[in-house]
Amino acid sequence: MLGALAVAGLCLVGRAVQLQVLDREFYVGQGDARQQRTVPLPAHRGMIVDRNGQPLAMSTPVDSVWVNPKDVLNEMHRLPELARILDVPAENLAERIARGKSREFVYLKRHLPPHIAQAALDLEVPGVSLQREYRRYYPTGEVSGHLLGFTNIDDVGQEGLELAFNDWLSGKEGAKRILQDRLGQTVSDLGQIEAARPGRDLALSIDRRVQYLAYRVLKSTVQKYQANAGSVVLLDATTGEVIALANQPGFNPNNRRGLVGSHYRNRAVTDVFEPGSTMKPITVAAALEAGKIAVDSKIRTAPGYLRVGNNDVRDTRDYGVLDPAGVIMKSSNVGAAKIALSMETEYHWDVLTRFGFGQPTGSGFPGETTGYLHGYHTWSEFEQATISFGYGLSSSALQLARAYTVLANDGVLYPVSFQKGGLDGVRPSRVISSQTAQTVRDMMQTVVTRQGTAFKARIPGYTVAGKTGTAYKYSRSGGYDKDRYTSVFAGMAPATNPRFVAVVMIDEPQRGHYGGVVAAPAFAELVGDALRLFDVAPDDLPKGQRLAGQQADEGGAA
């Protein structure tokens, strides 16, 4: 007996030596594998701010509830308690756990408020833990939804600038090791393996105040005229920066339940339309630059129509003899057609291309369209004539606004930018001479007089240069619908030294359709408020007021 006990004791001692000394590392590793976990350290996405540092998109910390299916399989009877707190059917939780039974990590519900997540943890259901994550929040909601886009549940950009700058904004997850008890709860933090790197902040060229004004003006205009949709773009004429951009219908990126995909589309960037008579100042500029017309040229538009090939170009009435300024002021299709036909097709096409038609704007916005301008070698006489007044080519609202910056910026074209300070390393290009640009800009000021087509585009205290556009919409069955329109106004202010260029496009208004009636008032309201917010000095005050202002400035300087 003593011998047997001695042998048994020696076996136990030997086994203890094996476990504690010889095989210690193996069993410590096995224990760690059951109690230690490497968990990710979430990295928050960079914040998006406007040009003044005001937040447009930020990531806020939230908790997600997850489970190790192997630990909870023997506690399935407790799922109804957990389901009530998470507001999820118990059958749904059971199905998720069953599907992930071969895994060690299954989400039960993500992005919960901290108090709900903590209540789920307090149930002490085996295997249930919390994971810190971040949820994207957009303080301006629908106001800037189309601009910013949104991220998915993993905080990855899906639309808009969130997608365009996803690599810049995204952070890099870190990692740490933790010690867990048998219920899967964290007992101790064993240290950081790799630090999380947060994403970089992005400063946009957008001004949040002006963006709100653009949204409000556009929405009220679309509702007033019972239109299908609308877009508005406001650019800084001197840099190409986008100050505001809005579309209708809109969507709230904070709550996207029940919305259709078409509401996510940034129509001002991705959709095209025929710009109509807003092309006439560009036609005049091209002809002036080529020397085909002069400022005082006389253009006969009688008897109110022009036969071109087998088709007629018509005006609303007989305007008689007009100079180039009169063609723009009266919006004469016949006058514009005659001016266009005086130019070589290759030259005409080249000027339009240099103005940016048929070309990307350089904005980098996802899904941006290049518009449509096909090669000059296929142009017929009638097609060249119709292009002169905005039919036979198409552009987005952003493209049209960019083209008008050439006239506003003395003949120089900048790439469009959504970033504060513009695009680094990209040089502007000269399209036309500064003299031609200034001359056409002077002509465009006549459009907002009582004799022009857009008297409602006037801004008190400031000169305005612009052009209306009212175009029939093309029918899918062929030809144009005579009861469907796009109403457009494109312009700039102050006309003597433009700071802003804006385009307002209203799609299929039902209670009126002329650009000077539907779109021009929205332009005046938005640009007028933007000029005042940016402290742009008035250039069209009555003489007495102007002198008083000058005296005040002199007194302040003294």
C-alpha positions in Angstrom: 0.0 0.0 0.0 2.8 2.4 0.9 4.6 1.5 -2.3 1.4 2.1 -4.3 0.8 5.5 -2.6 4.4 6.5 -3.2 4.2 5.7 -6.9 0.9 7.6 -7.1 2.5 10.6 -5.3 5.4 10.5 -7.7 3.0 10.5 -10.7 1.2 13.5 -9.3 4.4 15.3 -8.7 5.6 14.4 -12.2 2.3 15.6 -13.7 2.5 18.8 -11.8 6.1 19.4 -13.1 4.9 18.7 -16.6 2.0 21.2 -16.3 3.7 23.9 -14.4 7.2 23.7 -15.9 7.5 21.7 -19.0 4.2 22.5 -20.7 3.6 25.8 -19.0 3.7 28.0 -22.0 1.3 25.8 -23.9 -1.4 25.8 -21.2 -0.9 29.5 -20.5 -1.5 30.1 -24.2 -4.6 28.0 -24.0 -5.9 29.9 -21.0 -5.2 33.2 -22.6 -7.0 32.1 -25.7 -10.1 31.5 -23.6 -9.9 34.6 -21.5 -7.8 37.1 -23.4 -9.1 38.9 -26.5 -7.6 41.3 -29.0 -10.3 44.0 -29.6 -10.2 46.9 -32.1 -9.8 50.5 -30.9 -12.2 52.5 -33.1 -10.9 55.6 -34.8 -13.4 58.4 -35.3 -13.9 59.9 -38.8 -12.6 63.4 -39.5 -15.0 66.3 -39.1 -16.3 68.2 -42.1 -16.5 72.0 -41.5 -17.5 74.9 -43.6 -15.2 77.7 -44.7 -15.6 79.4 -41.3 -15.0 76.3 -39.2 -18.6 75.6 -38.5 -19.4 71.8 -38.3 -21.2 70.1 -41.2 -20.5 66.5 -40.3 -19.1 64.9 -37.2 -18.8 61.5 -35.6 -20.3 60.9 -32.2 -19.4 57.9 -30.0 -22.1 55.1 -29.7 -22.1 51.6 -28.4 -22.9 48.4 -30.3 -24.0 45.1 -28.6 -22.3 41.9 -29.7 -22.2 38.3 -28.5 -20.0 35.3 -28.7 -22.5 32.6 -29.8 -20.6 29.8 -28.1 -21.1 31.5 -24.7 -24.8 32.1 -25.0 -26.0 28.9 -26.5 -26.8 27.5 -23.1 -28.6 30.7 -22.1 -31.0 31.1 -25.0 -34.0 31.3 -22.6 -32.7 34.8 -21.6 -33.0 36.2 -25.2 -36.5 37.6 -24.7 -35.1 39.9 -21.9 -32.3 41.1 -24.2 -34.7 41.5 -27.1 -37.0 43.8 -25.1 -34.2 46.2 -24.3 -32.8 46.2 -27.8 -36.3 46.5 -29.3 -35.6 43.5 -31.6 -37.8 40.4 -32.0 -36.4 37.5 -29.9 -36.6 35.3 -33.0 -34.4 37.7 -34.9 -31.7 37.5 -32.2 -31.9 33.7 -32.1 -31.6 33.5 -35.9 -28.4 35.7 -35.8 -26.8 33.6 -33.1 -27.6 30.4 -34.9 -26.1 31.7 -38.2 -23.0 32.8 -36.4 -22.5 29.8 -34.1 -19.1 29.0 -35.7 -17.8 32.5 -35.1 -16.8 34.3 -32.0 -18.2 37.7 -32.8 -21.8 38.5 -33.9 -23.4 41.9 -33.7 -26.9 42.0 -32.1 -27.6 45.7 -32.6 -25.4 48.6 -33.6 -25.2 52.3 -32.8 -27.3 52.4 -29.6 -27.6 55.3 -27.2 -25.2 54.6 -24.2 -28.1 54.1 -21.7 -29.7 51.4 -23.7 -26.4 49.6 -24.4 -25.6 49.7 -20.7 -29.0 48.3 -19.8 -28.3 45.3 -22.1 -25.0 44.8 -20.5 -26.5 44.9 -17.0 -28.6 41.8 -17.7 -25.3 39.8 -17.5 -26.2 37.4 -20.2 -23.1 35.3 -20.9 -21.2 36.3 -24.0 -22.9 39.7 -24.4 -20.5 42.6 -24.6 -20.3 46.2 -25.9 -18.2 47.6 -28.7 -17.5 51.4 -28.9 -18.1 52.8 -32.4 -18.9 56.1 -34.0 -22.0 57.3 -35.8 -22.0 60.1 -38.3 -24.2 63.1 -37.5 -25.1 66.0 -39.8 -26.0 69.2 -37.9 -27.5 70.9 -41.0 -29.7 67.9 -41.9 -31.5 68.3 -45.3 -29.9 71.8 -45.9 -26.6 70.2 -47.1 -27.7 66.6 -47.6 -26.8 66.5 -51.3 -23.5 68.1 -50.8 -22.2 66.0 -48.0 -23.9 62.7 -48.8 -23.6 60.1 -46.0 -21.7 57.2 -44.6 -22.9 53.6 -44.0 -23.1 51.9 -40.6 -19.4 51.2 -40.7 -18.7 55.0 -41.2 -17.5 54.6 -44.8 -18.6 57.3 -47.3 -21.3 56.2 -49.7 -22.4 59.4 -51.4 -21.4 63.0 -52.0 -18.3 64.6 -50.4 -18.2 61.8 -47.8 -17.4 59.4 -50.7 -15.2 61.8 -52.6 -12.9 62.4 -49.6 -13.4 59.0 -47.9 -9.6 58.3 -47.7 -8.9 61.7 -46.3 -11.6 61.5 -43.6 -11.2 57.8 -42.6 -9.3 56.9 -39.5 -7.2 53.8 -38.9 -8.4 51.4 -36.2 -6.0 50.5 -33.4 -6.0 47.3 -31.2 -5.6 46.3 -27.5 -5.8 43.1 -25.5 -8.3 42.6 -22.7 -9.0 39.9 -20.1 -12.5 38.6 -19.9 -14.4 36.5 -17.3 -16.6 33.5 -18.0 -19.5 35.8 -18.9 -17.5 37.6 -21.6 -17.2 40.8 -19.5 -14.0 42.8 -19.5 -12.1 42.2 -16.3 -8.8 44.0 -17.1 -7.2 46.0 -19.8 -3.9 44.3 -20.7 -2.5 47.1 -22.8 -2.6 48.8 -26.2 -1.1 47.0 -29.2 -1.5 49.7 -31.7 -2.9 53.2 -31.2 -6.0 54.3 -33.2 -5.4 57.1 -35.7 -8.3 59.5 -36.2 -9.3 60.8 -39.6 -8.3 64.2 -40.8 -10.7 67.1 -40.8 -11.9 68.6 -44.1 -12.5 72.3 -44.6 -15.0 73.0 -47.4 -15.5 76.1 -49.4 -19.2 76.1 -48.4 -20.5 78.9 -46.2 -23.1 77.3 -43.9 -25.1 80.5 -43.7 -25.3 80.9 -47.5 -26.0 77.2 -47.9 -29.1 77.6 -45.6 -30.2 80.6 -47.7 -29.8 78.6 -50.9 -31.8 75.7 -49.5 -34.6 78.0 -48.3 -34.9 80.1 -51.5 -34.9 77.0 -53.7 -37.4 75.1 -51.7 -39.8 78.0 -51.5 -39.5 78.6 -55.3 -40.1 74.9 -56.2 -43.2 74.9 -53.9 -44.5 78.2 -55.2 -44.4 77.2 -58.9 -45.2 73.5 -58.2 -42.1 72.3 -60.0 -40.8 68.8 -60.2 -37.3 69.7 -59.0 -34.8 72.4 -58.9 -31.1 73.2 -58.4 -29.1 76.3 -57.4 -25.3 76.8 -57.5 -23.4 79.8 -56.1 -19.7 80.2 -57.0 -17.0 82.6 -55.9 -16.2 84.1 -59.3 -12.6 84.9 -58.4 -11.6 81.4 -57.3 -14.1 78.8 -58.6 -15.0 77.8 -55.0 -18.5 76.5 -54.4 -20.1 78.7 -51.7 -23.5 77.0 -51.8 -25.2 74.2 -53.7 -28.7 72.9 -53.1 -31.3 70.7 -54.8 -35.0 69.8 -54.5 -36.4 67.3 -53.6 -34.0 67.0 -50.7 -33.3 64.4 -48.0 -32.1 64.3 -44.5 -28.9 62.2 -44.1 -29.6 61.7 -40.4 -32.8 59.8 -41.2 -33.0 58.0 -44.6 -35.8 55.5 -43.8 -38.3 55.3 -46.6 -36.5 57.5 -49.1 -36.1 56.6 -52.7 -32.7 56.6 -54.4 -33.5 59.5 -56.7 -33.7 61.9 -53.8 -30.0 61.2 -53.0 -28.9 62.5 -56.4 -27.1 65.8 -56.5 -28.9 67.1 -59.6 -26.8 70.2 -59.8 -23.8 68.0 -60.6 -25.1 64.8 -62.1 -28.1 65.9 -64.1 -28.1 67.8 -67.4 -30.5 70.1 -69.2 -30.5 72.2 -72.3 -29.5 75.7 -71.1 -31.7 77.7 -73.5 -31.0 81.4 -73.9 -28.4 81.5 -71.2 -26.0 80.5 -74.0 -26.6 83.8 -75.9 -24.0 85.8 -74.0 -21.4 83.1 -74.8 -22.4 83.1 -78.5 -21.9 86.9 -78.6 -18.6 86.6 -76.7 -17.2 84.1 -79.2 -18.2 86.2 -82.2 -16.7 89.4 -80.6 -13.5 87.5 -79.9 -13.3 86.3 -83.5 -14.0 89.7 -84.9 -17.1 88.6 -86.7 -19.2 91.3 -85.0 -18.6 94.6 -83.3 -20.3 96.3 -80.3 -22.2 98.5 -82.7 -23.0 95.9 -85.4 -26.6 95.9 -86.7 -28.3 92.6 -86.9 -31.6 92.3 -88.8 -34.0 90.0 -87.1 -37.1 90.9 -89.2 -39.6 89.5 -89.9 -39.2 87.5 -86.6 -38.0 84.2 -88.1 -35.1 82.9 -90.0 -35.1 80.0 -92.5 -32.1 77.7 -91.8 -32.0 74.6 -94.0 -35.4 73.0 -93.8 -36.2 74.6 -90.5 -37.2 77.9 -89.0 -35.6 79.8 -86.1 -38.3 82.0 -84.5 -38.5 84.9 -82.0 -41.6 85.6 -79.9 -42.1 88.7 -82.1 -40.3 90.9 -84.7 -37.6 92.8 -83.0 -36.4 94.6 -86.2 -32.7 95.6 -86.1 -30.7 94.9 -83.0 -27.2 95.4 -81.9 -25.4 92.5 -80.0 -26.6 94.0 -76.6 -30.1 94.1 -77.9 -29.9 90.4 -79.0 -29.0 89.6 -75.4 -31.5 92.0 -73.8 -34.5 90.9 -76.0 -33.3 87.3 -76.1 -33.6 87.1 -79.9 -33.1 83.6 -81.2 -32.9 85.0 -84.8 -30.1 87.4 -83.8 -28.2 84.7 -81.9 -28.5 82.3 -84.9 -27.2 84.9 -87.3 -24.2 85.6 -85.1 -23.4 81.9 -84.7 -23.6 81.2 -88.4 -21.0 84.0 -89.0 -18.4 81.8 -87.3 -16.6 78.7 -88.5 -18.0 75.6 -86.8 -14.6 74.4 -85.6 -13.9 77.8 -83.9 -17.4 77.9 -82.4 -17.0 74.4 -81.0 -13.5 75.3 -79.7 -14.8 78.3 -77.7 -17.6 76.3 -76.2 -15.2 73.6 -75.1 -12.9 76.2 -73.6 -15.9 77.6 -71.6 -16.2 74.1 -70.2 -19.1 72.6 -72.1 -18.7 68.9 -72.7 -15.8 68.9 -70.2 -15.6 67.9 -66.5 -15.6 70.8 -64.1 -12.7 69.4 -62.1 -14.7 69.3 -58.8 -14.1 65.6 -58.3 -17.7 65.1 -57.1 -18.8 61.5 -57.5 -21.0 60.9 -60.5 -20.3 64.3 -62.0 -21.5 64.7 -65.6 -19.6 66.2 -68.5 -22.7 67.3 -70.2 -23.1 66.9 -74.0 -21.5 68.7 -76.8 -20.7 66.6 -79.8 -18.1 67.2 -82.5 -18.3 70.2 -84.8 -17.7 68.0 -87.9 -21.3 66.6 -87.6 -22.9 70.0 -87.1 -25.5 71.1 -89.7 -26.3 74.8 -90.2 -29.5 74.4 -88.2 -27.7 72.7 -85.3 -25.1 75.4 -85.1 -27.9 77.9 -85.1 -29.8 76.2 -82.3 -26.7 75.7 -80.2 -26.4 79.5 -80.2 -29.5 79.8 -78.1 -29.1 76.7 -76.0 -30.6 73.7 -77.8 -28.6 70.8 -79.1 -26.2 70.7 -76.2 -26.6 70.1 -72.5 -24.9 71.0 -69.3 -25.3 70.7 -65.5 -26.1 73.7 -63.3 -22.6 73.5 -62.0 -21.1 73.5 -65.5 -23.2 76.5 -66.5 -22.2 78.4 -63.4 -18.6 77.7 -64.1 -18.9 78.9 -67.7 -20.3 82.2 -66.5 -17.3 82.7 -64.2 -15.3 83.3 -67.5 -17.4 86.4 -68.1 -17.3 87.4 -64.5 -13.6 86.9 -64.1 -12.4 88.9 -67.1 -12.0 85.9 -69.4 -10.3 83.5 -67.0 -11.6 80.0 -66.1 -10.9 78.3 -62.8 -11.6 74.7 -62.0 -14.5 74.2 -59.6 -13.5 73.3 -56.0 -15.4 72.2 -52.9 -12.4 72.8 -50.8 -11.5 76.0 -49.0 -8.7 77.8 -50.9 -9.4 76.0 -54.2 -7.3 73.3 -55.8 -3.5 73.3 -55.2 -1.3 73.3 -58.2 -4.1 73.8 -60.8 -3.7 76.9 -62.9 -6.6 78.9 -64.3 -6.8 79.1 -68.1 -7.6 82.2 -70.3 -10.7 81.6 -72.5 -11.3 85.0 -74.0 -9.8 88.5 -73.6 -10.6 90.6 -70.6 -12.0 93.3 -72.9 -14.5 90.9 -74.5 -15.6 89.6 -71.1 -16.1 93.1 -69.8 -18.0 94.1 -72.9 -20.4 91.1 -72.8 -20.9 91.7 -69.0 -22.0 95.3 -69.8 -24.4 94.0 -72.4 -25.9 91.5 -69.8 -26.7 94.3 -67.5 -29.4 95.4 -69.9 -31.3 92.1 -69.2 -32.3 93.2 -65.7 -33.7 96.6 -66.9 -37.4 97.1 -67.6 -36.7 96.6 -71.3 -35.0 93.2 -70.6 -36.3 89.8 -69.7 -35.3 89.7 -66.0 -36.2 92.9 -64.2 -37.0 90.8 -61.1 -33.3 89.8 -60.9 -32.3 93.3 -59.7 -30.6 93.5 -56.3 -31.0 96.9 -54.5 -27.6 98.6 -54.2 -25.8 96.3 -56.6 -25.4 96.1 -60.4 -26.4 92.7 -61.8 -25.5 91.1 -65.1 -27.3 87.9 -66.2 -29.4 86.1 -68.7 -32.7 84.2 -68.6 -33.3 80.8 -70.2 -36.6 79.2 -70.9 -36.2 75.9 -72.8 -38.7 73.2 -73.9 -37.9 69.8 -72.5 -37.1 67.0 -74.9 -39.7 64.2 -75.1 -38.6 60.6 -75.1 -41.0 60.0 -77.9 -39.1 62.5 -80.0 -39.3 66.3 -80.4 -40.0 68.8 -77.7 -43.0 69.0 -75.3 -44.6 72.4 -75.7 -46.0 72.3 -72.1 -42.8 71.1 -70.2 -40.0 73.6 -69.5 -36.8 74.3 -67.6 -36.7 77.8 -66.3 -33.2 79.2 -65.7 -31.4 82.3 -64.7 -27.6 82.6 -64.7 -25.9 85.8 -63.5 -23.3 87.6 -61.5 -23.0 90.5 -59.1 -21.8 93.2 -58.6 -21.6 93.4 -62.4 -18.8 96.1 -62.2 -16.5 93.7 -60.3 -18.2 90.3 -59.9 -17.8 88.4 -56.6 -20.5 85.8 -57.1 -21.9 83.8 -60.0 -25.1 81.9 -59.5 -27.4 79.6 -61.5 -31.0 78.8 -60.6 -32.7 76.0 -62.5 -36.3 75.1 -62.0 -37.5 71.9 -63.6 -41.0 71.8 -65.0 -42.7 74.6 -63.1 -46.5 74.4 -63.4 -47.5 78.0 -62.4 -45.5 80.0 -64.9 -42.4 79.0 -66.9 -40.3 82.1 -68.0 -36.9 82.2 -66.5 -37.3 85.9 -65.7 -40.4 85.2 -63.7 -39.6 81.8 -62.0 -35.8 81.7 -61.5 -34.7 85.4 -61.5 -36.3 86.3 -58.2 -34.6 83.4 -56.5 -31.3 84.6 -57.9 -31.9 88.1 -56.6 -32.8 86.9 -53.1 -29.9 84.5 -52.7 -27.1 86.6 -54.2 -28.3 89.7 -52.5 -28.1 88.1 -49.1 -24.7 86.5 -49.9 -23.2 89.8 -50.9 -24.3 91.3 -47.6 -23.0 88.4 -45.5 -19.6 88.6 -47.3 -19.6 92.4 -46.8 -19.3 93.2 -50.5 -19.5 96.9 -51.0 -22.6 98.1 -52.9 -21.8 99.6 -56.3 -25.2 101.0 -57.3 -26.3 103.3 -54.5 -28.0 106.6 -55.1 -25.5 109.5 -55.3 -26.4 110.9 -51.9 -26.1 107.6 -50.1 -22.8 106.8 -51.9 -21.3 110.2 -50.7 -22.5 109.6 -47.2 -20.8 106.2 -47.2 -17.6 107.6 -48.5 -17.6 110.4 -45.8 -18.1 107.7 -43.1 -15.2 105.7 -44.5 -13.0 108.8 -44.6 -13.9 109.7 -41.0 -13.1 106.2 -39.8 -9.8 106.3 -41.6 -9.0 109.6 -40.0 
